[in-house]
Amino acid sequence: MTVFQIRIHGRGGQGVVTAAEMLSIAAFREGKHAQAFPSFGSERTGAPVVAFCRIDDKEIRLREPVMQPDALIIQDPTLLHQVDVFAGLAPGGTILINTSRSFEELGLKELMHRYRTCTVPASEIALKHVGRPLPNAALLGGFAAISEQVSLDSVTAAIGEKFSGKVAAANAAAAAEAFRHAQAD
């Protein structure tokens, strides 16, 4: 396996950085090498935030931002028309968007022919399980279903390392529901 690079787009307060960290923990739990790091502009709630994760079978020496991702996780669909979230996406790459709308409804039908695409209503799923519309853990469940990079078990374990008690259980339930949703998509 060559290094698999993920770029996560969202807004401050949505758990973008935490998502990258949990994804790297999930990969590490499977015996892979992983790294996660954020890129901040203005560090305020609601501002666009990007975080990165790399997964590989061998040590990762790269330290620069992910400019040519193999996968995109878009936590906030309002960024689709504000930021060039698709910049540099590798041919045949994966796009996972937090929305209940289809790619056609989003005006992104042309991407469906060039990339592996999936939508998951992660904020709605999180609201149902966690009581807050924080999409990060649910999107990791969806990512596990479509990427073959990490398993749902590893995502659940990573959630358990980051959170505890009822919060961990609720986020794990959200990830599991999103995993099932993405498999059916």
C-alpha positions, 0 to 999 in steps of 0.5 A: 500500500502506498500512503493514503491521504485524507483531507477533512473540511469543516468549520470550527467547532464541528470536530474536524481536528478530532475526526482526523485524530480518531481516524489516525488512532483507528488506523494505528489500532490496525497496525498501520502507521498514521498521522493527523494534523490540522491547518488553521486559518482564523481559529474561531467557531464557524470559520473554515477548518481543514485537517489531514490524515495519512495512513500507510503500512510503513513509516510516514515521513511527509509532514506537509499539508495534503494537497492531493488527497485520495479521499475527502470528508466534507463535514459542512456542505455549505463549504462546497460553494465557498472553498475549493474542497475538491482541489487536487483530489486524486483521480478515482478518489473518494468523496464523503459529504455530510448531507441528506441530499444527493450529489445530483441535488447538490449540483455535483452530478458530474463528480459521480462519474470521476470519483467514488461518492457517498453522502451520509446525513451525519449531523442528523445521525449525531443529533439523534444519538449524541444530542448535538449535530456534531458530524465527525464520529458519524462520518468516520463510520461512513468513511470506514464503510466506503474506504476500506482503510479502517474498520468500524471496530477500529473507529469505535475503539478510537472513539472510546479512546477519545471519549468516555462513558455515555459520550463514547457510546453515543458517538459509537452508535452514530458511527455504526448507523452512518456505517450502515447508511454508507453501505446502503448508499 
